[in-house]
Amino acid sequence: RQDIFDYIEMFYNPKRRHGYANRLSPVEFERQYFSRQESV
């Protein structure tokens, strides 16, 4: 169980910016995405 947690924390960095998401972190990208969906 700890190994899985460590893998996720090391591999998936929610603060890292991604080129495909207009240089947004995954968390910020999802926040903006769902914000736009609610306003449609």
C-alpha positions as CSV (number, residue, x, y, z in Angstrom):
1,R,0.0,0.0,0.0
2,Q,2.8,2.4,0.9
3,D,4.5,1.5,-2.4
4,I,1.5,2.5,-4.4
5,F,1.2,5.8,-2.5
6,D,4.9,6.5,-3.1
7,Y,4.6,5.7,-6.8
8,I,1.6,8.1,-7.2
9,E,3.2,10.9,-5.3
10,M,6.5,10.5,-7.2
11,F,5.0,9.9,-10.7
12,Y,1.9,12.1,-10.6
13,N,2.9,15.6,-9.5
14,P,-0.3,17.7,-9.4
15,K,1.7,20.9,-9.3
16,R,3.9,20.2,-12.3
17,R,2.9,22.3,-15.4
18,H,2.2,20.5,-18.6
19,G,2.7,21.7,-22.1
20,Y,-0.5,20.2,-23.5
21,A,-2.5,22.0,-20.9
22,N,-1.3,25.5,-21.8
23,R,1.4,25.3,-19.0
24,L,-1.2,24.7,-16.3
25,S,-0.9,22.1,-13.5
26,P,-3.3,19.2,-13.8
27,V,-5.3,20.5,-10.8
28,E,-5.6,24.0,-12.2
29,F,-6.5,22.6,-15.7
30,E,-9.4,20.6,-14.2
31,R,-10.6,23.5,-12.1
32,Q,-10.8,25.7,-15.2
33,Y,-12.4,22.9,-17.3
34,F,-15.2,22.3,-14.8
35,S,-15.7,26.0,-14.3
36,R,-16.3,26.4,-18.0
37,Q,-18.6,23.4,-18.1
38,E,-20.8,25.0,-15.3
39,S,-21.1,28.3,-17.2
40,V,-22.3,26.6,-20.5
